[in-house]
Amino acid sequence: MNMIDDTGVKETSATRGAYLTLRDMILTGALPAGQKLKIEQLRTMLDTGASPVREALSLLTSDMLVERIDQRGFRAAPANKANFEEILALRCTLEDLALRQSMARATPTWEEKLVLIHHRKKKARASGPAIFEEAHKMFHMALLANSGSPMLERFCSQLYDLNIRYRNLAARSSSYEQRDASGEHDEILDATIQGDADRASASLLSHYRLTGEYLARALHG
């Protein structure tokens, strides 16, 4: 006879909930980069047990969004120029490869899906930051999803997540609102659908490097 362990199911659910909440707080800056993450404070804030919080922090350590600072302590991963530049360099290298592979294997189905996801992303802007962020990532990952390399796509997805914190920091620049990110996305999509791999790649990498320029202004502003 199979028995369902309700306690285990609840603990798994609590861990998942803590993980998603803490992840969102780190990505948005609600938990600032470098801040020490104390189990007792977090369990009170999340209204959950110490065990789910500790397990969630361990998962976030694997995601490189949290660092273990001693045997039992944690902190939100620090944010600095060197870390951003490493993430940027890796994204440019890996996404250039993944995008070109996707385009080399292009099919009408993939192209139609790209256009649909791009349209949904545009509409999502009116639905709030959380909905837009989900749609934004879907668009960027859809560009790479035809690469035929699941491991490469997984690395790109993780780097996307690591970059979100820096994009949010860059948005603090007083000139960030002048950025035409929607137009940048349009250009990336158009070049991809037209089958111009060099233009598509150049547009995508320029899109990422612009974030670095705004980040530099935010850090010095």
Secondary structure, DSSP 8 states (H G I E B T S, - for coil): -----HHHHHHHHHHHHHHHHHHHHHHHTSS-TT-EE-HHHHHHHHTS-HHHHHHHHHHHHHTTSEEE-SSS-EEE----HHHHHHHHHHHHHHHHHHHHHHHHT--HHHHHHHHHHHHHHHHHGGG-HHHHHHHHHHHHHHHHTTSS-HHHHHHHHHHHHHHHHHHHHHTTSTTGGG--HHHHHHHHHHHHHTT-HHHHHHHHHHHHHHHHHHHHHHHH-
